[in-house]
Amino acid sequence: MFKKLKYSIENLLYKFQFGSELELKNFKFKANNFSGKKLNIIYLTQYDGSFSINNTYEPLKEFGTVFKFELDKDDDRKNWYQNKVQRNNEMLNFVDNTIRNHKIDVIVCYLSGFSTTPEVLKKIKSYNIFMINESLDDERKFISKKGKDGIYRGMKDICRFFDLSLTTSQSALVKYLVEGGKPMYKDYAGNEKIYKNLHLKKEYDVGFVGASYGIRDKYIQYLQDNGINVYAKGKGWQKGFAESDEMIEIFNKSKIVLGFSTVGKNDDIYILKGRDFEVPLTGSFYMTGHHEELKEYFDLGKDIETYNSKEDLLKKVKYYLENEEEREQIAKNGYEKCLKSYTVKKAYEKVFGYLGL
């Protein structure tokens, strides 16, 4: 409750500073004007985990040649500040050498104030090459806390250096504008070449892949206590971690794939998740916690299903397990919706077209 109040106050203060209301439609890409030409792309990231590899790096490779620099390959966050200056200097050298040897069309970043600094970005910006940044957790981390180097760990101190800041948080648009950024709302999407229908036999009533924290354990235990067969894998679960390929198999083998729309340990803060698009692309029935932004992407109850409490979840799980035809029709609708409108390649085509590429 405290964090929700904190973010609500933060949102109100930014709105007050900006002084006027924003219309989301003015910050959405309206058309796909990408030329289709092959691009040379520099990709700069803090750490490339499975999500960013599947939904950023791999899709970018479809557009041409990608020159990638990863600041912290070991994801050693505990010791990051000891290495931050050195690794950022190495990143600058990488950018400089790459630009000297190749004609670069765009620099795509997955960076934050935690991973880099205003000084570094100012130097990269001086090359006068389109530089865009993606940030997928601005709902609660646009500011975040100050790091050991005095720089806010979110986007607050660095967003002004990008030619385009892509956010999936509506509330963050005004924050970017106040801090001198140039935001656009990027639709969430999934990679249909990785998250796909394997046409496997359904073995689990309910499947879930993800770490055990927040309300997840309580909700899954409630289903199990009421006789539902739940197959859960991820950090903190008895069956352990699931690699990317196994995760997609679990989605395919589940009659119902369970999602959670809450953030971290906060049970009253809701955001869109990559899972909301990855699961439907596998052709599986998806049910996640209800929140309003889902309505901008899906016809709830027809493309995907949502729940409002653990009791509501149990009720709907039982209903859809007993009504296979309706369940499979919803899964089909969700698959077709995502394949038509919410794939990462289509999303990047809109971004690059917007930049005149």
Buried (B, 14 or more C-beta within 10 A) or exposed (E): EEBBEEBEEBBEEBBEEBEEEBEEEEBEBEEBBBEEEEBBBBBBBBBBEEBBBBBBBBBBEBBEBBBBBBBBEEEEEEEBEEBBEEBBEEBBEBBEEBBEEEEBBBBBBBBBBBBBBBEBBEBBBEEEBBBBBBBBBBBBBBBBEEBEEEBBBBBBBBBBBBBBBBBBBBBBBBBBBBBEBEBBBBBBBBBBBBBBBEEBEBBBBBBBBBEBBBBBEEBBEBBEEEEBBBBBBBEEBEEEEBEBEEBBBBBBBBBBBBBBBBBEEBBEBBBBBBBBBBBBBBBBBBBBBBBEBBEEBBEEEEBBBBBEEBEEBBEBBBEBBEEEEEBBEBBBBBBEBBBEEBBBBBBBBBBBBBBEB
